[in-house]
Amino acid sequence: MSGVVVEELLTALRKVPGLRPATPATVPSLAWVPWDWDDLAVTVTPELVEIRLVATKLPLPPVLGHAEELLTPVLPPGARLRLVVTDIDRVALNPHRESDLDYPIGS
């Protein structure tokens, strides 16, 4: 049951621009491992659902509010939601800069 809840939560979270699951930086790059590493960002207990996140958009309050709106209907009955922003992606700090190579070749 917990696995189904986690997948439903991640599906809802993917609809929120500006947030992504916080996964370990040392996730192996083994293509043959049938594992969704985003699952590691979610902890489900009967009383609490905790999702660890990386923000890719600022300001945080409206982004987290939107996430709460989409995630609350997916929560197990009686569980509270805790959203924990563990990091802010540098894209959030400089949203107009798309890449380090934003100039034409040869210039």
N, CA, C and O atoms as CSV, one atom per row, in Angstrom:
chain,resi,resn,atom,element,x,y,z
A,1,MET,N,N,0.820,-1.196,0.000
A,1,MET,CA,C,0.000,0.000,0.000
A,1,MET,C,C,0.867,1.265,0.000
A,1,MET,O,O,0.564,2.220,-0.715
A,2,SER,N,N,1.936,1.277,0.793
A,2,SER,CA,C,2.805,2.445,0.879
A,2,SER,C,C,3.397,2.800,-0.483
A,2,SER,O,O,3.508,3.978,-0.824
A,3,GLY,N,N,3.779,1.781,-1.263
A,3,GLY,CA,C,4.356,2.030,-2.583
A,3,GLY,C,C,3.381,2.720,-3.511
A,3,GLY,O,O,3.774,3.584,-4.295
A,4,VAL,N,N,2.118,2.351,-3.432
A,4,VAL,CA,C,1.091,2.977,-4.262
A,4,VAL,C,C,0.909,4.438,-3.860
A,4,VAL,O,O,0.794,5.312,-4.718
A,5,VAL,N,N,0.882,4.697,-2.563
A,5,VAL,CA,C,0.742,6.068,-2.063
A,5,VAL,C,C,1.923,6.913,-2.516
A,5,VAL,O,O,1.740,8.051,-2.949
A,6,VAL,N,N,3.125,6.373,-2.423
A,6,VAL,CA,C,4.325,7.108,-2.839
A,6,VAL,C,C,4.238,7.469,-4.321
A,6,VAL,O,O,4.549,8.598,-4.702
A,7,GLU,N,N,3.824,6.533,-5.144
A,7,GLU,CA,C,3.716,6.805,-6.579
A,7,GLU,C,C,2.661,7.870,-6.861
A,7,GLU,O,O,2.867,8.733,-7.715
A,8,GLU,N,N,1.528,7.818,-6.150
A,8,GLU,CA,C,0.488,8.838,-6.335
A,8,GLU,C,C,0.990,10.210,-5.892
A,8,GLU,O,O,0.703,11.216,-6.541
A,9,LEU,N,N,1.734,10.255,-4.795
A,9,LEU,CA,C,2.295,11.517,-4.321
A,9,LEU,C,C,3.292,12.087,-5.322
A,9,LEU,O,O,3.269,13.282,-5.614
A,10,LEU,N,N,4.166,11.232,-5.848
A,10,LEU,CA,C,5.161,11.697,-6.821
A,10,LEU,C,C,4.496,12.159,-8.114
A,10,LEU,O,O,4.951,13.121,-8.733
A,11,THR,N,N,3.433,11.489,-8.523
A,11,THR,CA,C,2.700,11.903,-9.719
A,11,THR,C,C,2.113,13.295,-9.514
A,11,THR,O,O,2.186,14.142,-10.405
A,12,ALA,N,N,1.532,13.529,-8.342
A,12,ALA,CA,C,0.985,14.856,-8.041
A,12,ALA,C,C,2.097,15.894,-7.954
A,12,ALA,O,O,1.935,17.012,-8.443
A,13,LEU,N,N,3.216,15.542,-7.344
A,13,LEU,CA,C,4.329,16.475,-7.187
A,13,LEU,C,C,4.907,16.884,-8.538
A,13,LEU,O,O,5.342,18.024,-8.700
A,14,ARG,N,N,4.917,15.995,-9.486
A,14,ARG,CA,C,5.473,16.311,-10.819
A,14,ARG,C,C,4.652,17.364,-11.549
A,14,ARG,O,O,5.106,17.910,-12.554
A,15,LYS,N,N,3.461,17.656,-11.064
A,15,LYS,CA,C,2.611,18.691,-11.660
A,15,LYS,C,C,2.895,20.071,-11.076
A,15,LYS,O,O,2.289,21.060,-11.487
A,16,VAL,N,N,3.815,20.136,-10.120
A,16,VAL,CA,C,4.137,21.403,-9.458
A,16,VAL,C,C,5.421,21.973,-10.055
A,16,VAL,O,O,6.506,21.452,-9.797
A,17,PRO,N,N,5.308,23.042,-10.852
A,17,PRO,CA,C,6.535,23.654,-11.354
A,17,PRO,C,C,7.286,24.326,-10.210
A,17,PRO,O,O,6.697,25.030,-9.390
A,18,GLY,N,N,8.578,24.097,-10.171
A,18,GLY,CA,C,9.392,24.744,-9.149
A,18,GLY,C,C,9.840,23.833,-8.031
A,18,GLY,O,O,10.574,24.268,-7.144
A,19,LEU,N,N,9.417,22.570,-8.048
A,19,LEU,CA,C,9.846,21.605,-7.040
A,19,LEU,C,C,10.179,20.283,-7.698
A,19,LEU,O,O,9.585,19.892,-8.703
A,20,ARG,N,N,11.154,19.603,-7.098
A,20,ARG,CA,C,11.445,18.235,-7.527
A,20,ARG,C,C,11.855,17.432,-6.298
A,20,ARG,O,O,12.328,18.011,-5.320
A,21,PRO,N,N,11.686,16.129,-6.327
A,21,PRO,CA,C,12.093,15.316,-5.174
A,21,PRO,C,C,13.594,15.438,-4.931
A,21,PRO,O,O,14.384,15.498,-5.873
A,22,ALA,N,N,13.969,15.475,-3.670
A,22,ALA,CA,C,15.381,15.523,-3.294
A,22,ALA,C,C,15.889,14.095,-3.198
A,22,ALA,O,O,15.502,13.346,-2.301
A,23,THR,N,N,16.749,13.728,-4.120
A,23,THR,CA,C,17.332,12.394,-4.127
A,23,THR,C,C,18.806,12.502,-3.779
A,23,THR,O,O,19.412,13.554,-3.980
A,24,PRO,N,N,19.387,11.437,-3.264
A,24,PRO,CA,C,20.811,11.494,-2.901
A,24,PRO,C,C,21.686,11.836,-4.094
A,24,PRO,O,O,21.414,11.411,-5.217
A,25,ALA,N,N,22.721,12.594,-3.851
A,25,ALA,CA,C,23.642,12.979,-4.923
A,25,ALA,C,C,24.436,11.796,-5.443
A,25,ALA,O,O,24.997,11.865,-6.536
A,26,THR,N,N,24.493,10.719,-4.686
A,26,THR,CA,C,25.298,9.562,-5.072
A,26,THR,C,C,24.455,8.444,-5.658
A,26,THR,O,O,24.821,7.273,-5.557
A,27,VAL,N,N,23.316,8.798,-6.277
A,27,VAL,CA,C,22.470,7.776,-6.887
A,27,VAL,C,C,23.245,7.094,-8.005
A,27,VAL,O,O,23.777,7.767,-8.888
A,28,PRO,N,N,23.314,5.761,-7.978
A,28,PRO,CA,C,24.045,5.066,-9.037
A,28,PRO,C,C,23.381,5.263,-10.396
A,28,PRO,O,O,22.163,5.421,-10.481
A,29,SER,N,N,24.164,5.254,-11.427
A,29,SER,CA,C,23.628,5.446,-12.778
A,29,SER,C,C,23.488,4.117,-13.498
A,29,SER,O,O,23.797,4.013,-14.685
A,30,LEU,N,N,23.032,3.122,-12.800
A,30,LEU,CA,C,22.848,1.810,-13.403
A,30,LEU,C,C,21.490,1.748,-14.082
A,30,LEU,O,O,20.455,1.775,-13.415
A,31,ALA,N,N,21.491,1.665,-15.394
A,31,ALA,CA,C,20.250,1.686,-16.153
A,31,ALA,C,C,19.421,0.430,-15.927
A,31,ALA,O,O,18.202,0.466,-16.097
A,32,TRP,N,N,20.036,-0.654,-15.558
A,32,TRP,CA,C,19.310,-1.910,-15.426
A,32,TRP,C,C,18.594,-2.061,-14.090
A,32,TRP,O,O,17.832,-3.009,-13.902
A,33,VAL,N,N,18.828,-1.142,-13.165
A,33,VAL,CA,C,18.179,-1.226,-11.857
A,33,VAL,C,C,16.763,-0.671,-11.978
A,33,VAL,O,O,16.589,0.513,-12.268
A,34,PRO,N,N,15.742,-1.512,-11.759
A,34,PRO,CA,C,14.350,-1.054,-11.898
A,34,PRO,C,C,13.870,-0.333,-10.647
A,34,PRO,O,O,13.084,-0.882,-9.876
A,35,TRP,N,N,14.336,0.884,-10.444
A,35,TRP,CA,C,14.039,1.608,-9.216
A,35,TRP,C,C,13.795,3.065,-9.554
A,35,TRP,O,O,14.546,3.670,-10.318
A,36,ASP,N,N,12.747,3.619,-8.983
A,36,ASP,CA,C,12.505,5.047,-9.124
A,36,ASP,C,C,13.174,5.733,-7.943
A,36,ASP,O,O,12.661,5.681,-6.825
A,37,TRP,N,N,14.310,6.375,-8.178
A,37,TRP,CA,C,15.094,6.978,-7.103
A,37,TRP,C,C,14.342,8.096,-6.394
A,37,TRP,O,O,14.680,8.436,-5.260
A,38,ASP,N,N,13.326,8.676,-7.040
A,38,ASP,CA,C,12.523,9.711,-6.403
A,38,ASP,C,C,11.781,9.173,-5.177
A,38,ASP,O,O,11.436,9.938,-4.276
A,39,ASP,N,N,11.537,7.863,-5.140
A,39,ASP,CA,C,10.878,7.252,-3.975
A,39,ASP,C,C,11.640,7.532,-2.679
A,39,ASP,O,O,11.040,7.587,-1.607
A,40,LEU,N,N,12.955,7.708,-2.774
A,40,LEU,CA,C,13.765,7.935,-1.582
A,40,LEU,C,C,13.456,9.269,-0.906
A,40,LEU,O,O,13.825,9.480,0.250
A,41,ALA,N,N,12.784,10.164,-1.615
A,41,ALA,CA,C,12.464,11.478,-1.060
A,41,ALA,C,C,11.165,11.468,-0.254
A,41,ALA,O,O,10.794,12.483,0.336
A,42,VAL,N,N,10.474,10.331,-0.228
A,42,VAL,CA,C,9.161,10.265,0.422
A,42,VAL,C,C,9.184,9.242,1.548
A,42,VAL,O,O,9.626,8.107,1.373
A,43,THR,N,N,8.694,9.675,2.717
A,43,THR,CA,C,8.522,8.780,3.856
A,43,THR,C,C,7.047,8.805,4.233
A,43,THR,O,O,6.467,9.868,4.452
A,44,VAL,N,N,6.450,7.616,4.307
A,44,VAL,CA,C,5.030,7.511,4.634
A,44,VAL,C,C,4.868,6.701,5.909
A,44,VAL,O,O,5.329,5.563,6.000
A,45,THR,N,N,4.203,7.302,6.899
A,45,THR,CA,C,3.789,6.587,8.106
A,45,THR,C,C,2.282,6.824,8.245
A,45,THR,O,O,1.735,7.677,7.546
A,46,PRO,N,N,1.604,6.096,9.124
A,46,PRO,CA,C,0.158,6.320,9.282
A,46,PRO,C,C,-0.189,7.750,9.711
A,46,PRO,O,O,-1.268,8.246,9.388
A,47,GLU,N,N,0.723,8.416,10.439
A,47,GLU,CA,C,0.435,9.760,10.940
A,47,GLU,C,C,0.989,10.876,10.067
A,47,GLU,O,O,0.468,11.991,10.087
A,48,LEU,N,N,2.045,10.591,9.295
A,48,LEU,CA,C,2.766,11.662,8.612
A,48,LEU,C,C,3.309,11.204,7.262
A,48,LEU,O,O,3.817,10.093,7.116
A,49,VAL,N,N,3.186,12.095,6.282
A,49,VAL,CA,C,3.851,11.918,4.991
A,49,VAL,C,C,4.846,13.060,4.876
A,49,VAL,O,O,4.472,14.233,4.892
A,50,GLU,N,N,6.131,12.698,4.758
A,50,GLU,CA,C,7.178,13.704,4.610
A,50,GLU,C,C,7.789,13.572,3.229
A,50,GLU,O,O,8.167,12.481,2.802
A,51,ILE,N,N,7.879,14.705,2.533
A,51,ILE,CA,C,8.496,14.736,1.201
A,51,ILE,C,C,9.626,15.747,1.235
A,51,ILE,O,O,9.415,16.924,1.529
A,52,ARG,N,N,10.829,15.278,0.930
A,52,ARG,CA,C,12.001,16.131,0.873
A,52,ARG,C,C,12.135,16.648,-0.566
A,52,ARG,O,O,12.039,15.885,-1.527
A,53,LEU,N,N,12.360,17.963,-0.687
A,53,LEU,CA,C,12.275,18.622,-1.986
A,53,LEU,C,C,13.483,19.499,-2.274
A,53,LEU,O,O,14.191,19.941,-1.370
A,54,VAL,N,N,13.694,19.737,-3.564
A,54,VAL,CA,C,14.646,20.736,-4.042
A,54,VAL,C,C,13.813,21.781,-4.774
A,54,VAL,O,O,13.031,21.449,-5.666
A,55,ALA,N,N,13.984,23.041,-4.395
A,55,ALA,CA,C,13.260,24.129,-5.049
A,55,ALA,C,C,14.020,24.571,-6.288
A,55,ALA,O,O,15.233,24.773,-6.248
A,56,THR,N,N,13.294,24.718,-7.389
A,56,THR,CA,C,13.893,25.218,-8.624
A,56,THR,C,C,13.271,26.552,-9.036
A,56,THR,O,O,13.553,27.075,-10.114
A,57,LYS,N,N,12.419,27.093,-8.155
A,57,LYS,CA,C,11.730,28.357,-8.430
A,57,LYS,C,C,11.491,29.070,-7.107
A,57,LYS,O,O,11.196,28.436,-6.094
A,58,LEU,N,N,11.617,30.368,-7.124
A,58,LEU,CA,C,11.343,31.197,-5.958
A,58,LEU,C,C,10.276,32.220,-6.328
A,58,LEU,O,O,10.128,32.530,-7.510
A,59,PRO,N,N,9.542,32.746,-5.388
A,59,PRO,CA,C,9.560,32.563,-3.952
A,59,PRO,C,C,8.908,31.240,-3.552
A,59,PRO,O,O,8.047,30.712,-4.255
A,60,LEU,N,N,9.337,30.728,-2.417
A,60,LEU,CA,C,8.882,29.420,-1.958
A,60,LEU,C,C,7.423,29.349,-1.507
A,60,LEU,O,O,6.755,28.373,-1.847
A,61,PRO,N,N,6.885,30.322,-0.764
A,61,PRO,CA,C,5.523,30.146,-0.242
A,61,PRO,C,C,4.467,29.804,-1.294
A,61,PRO,O,O,3.689,28.879,-1.063
A,62,PRO,N,N,4.392,30.500,-2.445
A,62,PRO,CA,C,3.367,30.111,-3.415
A,62,PRO,C,C,3.623,28.736,-4.040
A,62,PRO,O,O,2.679,28.005,-4.337
A,63,VAL,N,N,4.878,28.389,-4.236
A,63,VAL,CA,C,5.212,27.089,-4.818
A,63,VAL,C,C,4.814,25.977,-3.847
A,63,VAL,O,O,4.214,24.982,-4.253
A,64,LEU,N,N,5.144,26.143,-2.577
A,64,LEU,CA,C,4.784,25.141,-1.579
A,64,LEU,C,C,3.273,25.082,-1.367
A,64,LEU,O,O,2.725,24.008,-1.121
A,65,GLY,N,N,2.600,26.221,-1.459
A,65,GLY,CA,C,1.139,26.235,-1.354
A,65,GLY,C,C,0.491,25.449,-2.470
A,65,GLY,O,O,-0.456,24.697,-2.243
A,66,HIS,N,N,1.002,25.622,-3.676
A,66,HIS,CA,C,0.485,24.863,-4.824
A,66,HIS,C,C,0.723,23.367,-4.620
A,66,HIS,O,O,-0.153,22.550,-4.905
A,67,ALA,N,N,1.897,23.017,-4.132
A,67,ALA,CA,C,2.210,21.615,-3.867
A,67,ALA,C,C,1.243,21.033,-2.835
A,67,ALA,O,O,0.743,19.920,-2.998
A,68,GLU,N,N,0.991,21.786,-1.789
A,68,GLU,CA,C,0.080,21.311,-0.744
A,68,GLU,C,C,-1.322,21.074,-1.301
A,68,GLU,O,O,-1.978,20.095,-0.944
A,69,GLU,N,N,-1.780,21.972,-2.177
A,69,GLU,CA,C,-3.102,21.814,-2.795
A,69,GLU,C,C,-3.200,20.513,-3.594
A,69,GLU,O,O,-4.223,19.830,-3.550
A,70,LEU,N,N,-2.136,20.173,-4.321
A,70,LEU,CA,C,-2.165,18.976,-5.159
A,70,LEU,C,C,-1.884,17.692,-4.379
A,70,LEU,O,O,-2.374,16.624,-4.749
A,71,LEU,N,N,-1.105,17.787,-3.309
A,71,LEU,CA,C,-0.716,16.597,-2.563
A,71,LEU,C,C,-1.742,16.185,-1.504
A,71,LEU,O,O,-1.895,14.996,-1.226
A,72,THR,N,N,-2.437,17.144,-0.917
A,72,THR,CA,C,-3.371,16.842,0.173
A,72,THR,C,C,-4.432,15.812,-0.212
A,72,THR,O,O,-4.701,14.916,0.589
A,73,PRO,N,N,-5.048,15.888,-1.391
A,73,PRO,CA,C,-6.056,14.881,-1.737
A,73,PRO,C,C,-5.497,13.458,-1.876
A,73,PRO,O,O,-6.260,12.493,-1.834
A,74,VAL,N,N,-4.205,13.320,-2.037
A,74,VAL,CA,C,-3.578,12.012,-2.237
A,74,VAL,C,C,-3.133,11.385,-0.915
A,74,VAL,O,O,-2.796,10.202,-0.870
A,75,LEU,N,N,-3.131,12.170,0.151
A,75,LEU,CA,C,-2.665,11.669,1.450
A,75,LEU,C,C,-3.538,10.534,1.962
A,75,LEU,O,O,-4.746,10.524,1.728
A,76,PRO,N,N,-2.933,9.579,2.661
A,76,PRO,CA,C,-3.733,8.551,3.327
A,76,PRO,C,C,-4.626,9.208,4.386
A,76,PRO,O,O,-4.256,10.241,4.944
A,77,PRO,N,N,-5.789,8.628,4.667
A,77,PRO,CA,C,-6.688,9.209,5.667
A,77,PRO,C,C,-5.989,9.371,7.017
A,77,PRO,O,O,-5.350,8.445,7.516
A,78,GLY,N,N,-6.122,10.564,7.599
A,78,GLY,CA,C,-5.559,10.834,8.914
A,78,GLY,C,C,-4.097,11.246,8.927
A,78,GLY,O,O,-3.567,11.574,9.989
A,79,ALA,N,N,-3.431,11.239,7.786
A,79,ALA,CA,C,-2.006,11.597,7.739
A,79,ALA,C,C,-1.848,13.097,7.503
A,79,ALA,O,O,-2.637,13.711,6.786
A,80,ARG,N,N,-0.819,13.674,8.115
A,80,ARG,CA,C,-0.455,15.066,7.891
A,80,ARG,C,C,0.642,15.121,6.839
A,80,ARG,O,O,1.356,14.142,6.621
A,81,LEU,N,N,0.770,16.261,6.197
A,81,LEU,CA,C,1.789,16.459,5.169
A,81,LEU,C,C,2.875,17.382,5.693
A,81,LEU,O,O,2.589,18.439,6.256
A,82,ARG,N,N,4.131,16.972,5.502
A,82,ARG,CA,C,5.274,17.821,5.832
A,82,ARG,C,C,6.140,17.934,4.581
A,82,ARG,O,O,6.647,16.931,4.079
A,83,LEU,N,N,6.306,19.149,4.083
A,83,LEU,CA,C,7.176,19.410,2.943
A,83,LEU,C,C,8.467,20.017,3.470
A,83,LEU,O,O,8.443,21.040,4.154
A,84,VAL,N,N,9.588,19.392,3.153
A,84,VAL,CA,C,10.889,19.828,3.645
A,84,VAL,C,C,11.759,20.201,2.445
A,84,VAL,O,O,12.132,19.337,1.651
A,85,VAL,N,N,12.075,21.474,2.317
A,85,VAL,CA,C,12.960,21.921,1.243
A,85,VAL,C,C,14.389,21.751,1.743
A,85,VAL,O,O,14.839,22.459,2.644
A,86,THR,N,N,15.086,20.800,1.141
A,86,THR,CA,C,16.444,20.481,1.577
A,86,THR,C,C,17.510,21.260,0.813
A,86,THR,O,O,18.654,21.364,1.256
A,87,ASP,N,N,17.122,21.811,-0.346
A,87,ASP,CA,C,18.107,22.516,-1.163
A,87,ASP,C,C,17.376,23.447,-2.114
A,87,ASP,O,O,16.191,23.271,-2.398
A,88,ILE,N,N,18.104,24.439,-2.601
A,88,ILE,CA,C,17.593,25.338,-3.633
A,88,ILE,C,C,18.535,25.233,-4.818
A,88,ILE,O,O,19.729,25.508,-4.699
A,89,ASP,N,N,18.000,24.839,-5.950
A,89,ASP,CA,C,18.784,24.704,-7.170
A,89,ASP,C,C,19.227,26.092,-7.623
A,89,ASP,O,O,18.489,27.064,-7.459
A,90,ARG,N,N,20.415,26.187,-8.186
A,90,ARG,CA,C,20.910,27.502,-8.589
A,90,ARG,C,C,20.060,28.111,-9.698
A,90,ARG,O,O,20.104,29.325,-9.900
A,91,VAL,N,N,19.298,27.313,-10.414
A,91,VAL,CA,C,18.376,27.839,-11.422
A,91,VAL,C,C,17.352,28.761,-10.759
A,91,VAL,O,O,16.924,29.745,-11.363
A,92,ALA,N,N,16.962,28.454,-9.538
A,92,ALA,CA,C,15.992,29.280,-8.817
A,92,ALA,C,C,16.575,30.650,-8.471
A,92,ALA,O,O,15.843,31.635,-8.379
A,93,LEU,N,N,17.864,30.706,-8.285
A,93,LEU,CA,C,18.509,31.962,-7.916
A,93,LEU,C,C,18.787,32.855,-9.110
A,93,LEU,O,O,18.941,34.066,-8.953
A,94,ASN,N,N,18.856,32.277,-10.301
A,94,ASN,CA,C,19.108,33.029,-11.522
A,94,ASN,C,C,18.218,32.461,-12.629
A,94,ASN,O,O,18.725,31.792,-13.530
A,95,PRO,N,N,16.912,32.709,-12.587
A,95,PRO,CA,C,15.989,32.065,-13.514
A,95,PRO,C,C,16.146,32.487,-14.971
A,95,PRO,O,O,15.667,31.785,-15.861
A,96,HIS,N,N,16.798,33.606,-15.237
A,96,HIS,CA,C,16.929,34.065,-16.616
A,96,HIS,C,C,18.115,33.449,-17.333
A,96,HIS,O,O,18.254,33.587,-18.548
A,97,ARG,N,N,18.953,32.785,-16.599
A,97,ARG,CA,C,20.132,32.161,-17.190
A,97,ARG,C,C,19.820,30.695,-17.464
A,97,ARG,O,O,19.709,29.897,-16.533
A,98,GLU,N,N,19.679,30.337,-18.742
A,98,GLU,CA,C,19.290,28.981,-19.096
A,98,GLU,C,C,20.463,28.014,-19.068
A,98,GLU,O,O,20.302,26.856,-18.683
A,99,SER,N,N,21.623,28.468,-19.465
A,99,SER,CA,C,22.792,27.587,-19.455
A,99,SER,C,C,24.051,28.434,-19.445
A,99,SER,O,O,24.002,29.652,-19.621
A,100,ASP,N,N,25.169,27.778,-19.240
A,100,ASP,CA,C,26.443,28.487,-19.276
A,100,ASP,C,C,26.853,28.821,-20.710
A,100,ASP,O,O,27.722,29.666,-20.923
A,101,LEU,N,N,26.245,28.177,-21.678
A,101,LEU,CA,C,26.600,28.381,-23.083
A,101,LEU,C,C,25.430,29.032,-23.808
A,101,LEU,O,O,24.851,28.448,-24.723
A,102,ASP,N,N,25.089,30.250,-23.389
A,102,ASP,CA,C,23.949,30.924,-23.999
A,102,ASP,C,C,24.370,31.945,-25.052
A,102,ASP,O,O,23.624,32.876,-25.358
A,103,TYR,N,N,25.558,31.767,-25.598
A,103,TYR,CA,C,26.032,32.663,-26.631
A,103,TYR,C,C,26.265,31.860,-27.907
A,103,TYR,O,O,26.562,30.667,-27.846
A,104,PRO,N,N,26.130,32.508,-29.057
A,104,PRO,CA,C,26.332,31.799,-30.316
A,104,PRO,C,C,27.785,31.332,-30.471
A,104,PRO,O,O,28.720,31.989,-30.015
A,105,ILE,N,N,27.937,30.206,-31.112
A,105,ILE,CA,C,29.272,29.669,-31.376
A,105,ILE,C,C,30.021,30.641,-32.281
A,105,ILE,O,O,29.464,31.131,-33.263
A,106,GLY,N,N,31.268,30.918,-31.960
A,106,GLY,CA,C,32.100,31.792,-32.755
A,106,GLY,C,C,32.063,33.247,-32.315
A,106,GLY,O,O,32.749,34.087,-32.896
A,107,SER,N,N,31.267,33.554,-31.293
A,107,SER,CA,C,31.225,34.953,-30.863
A,107,SER,C,C,32.259,35.232,-29.813
A,107,SER,O,O,32.366,36.362,-29.336
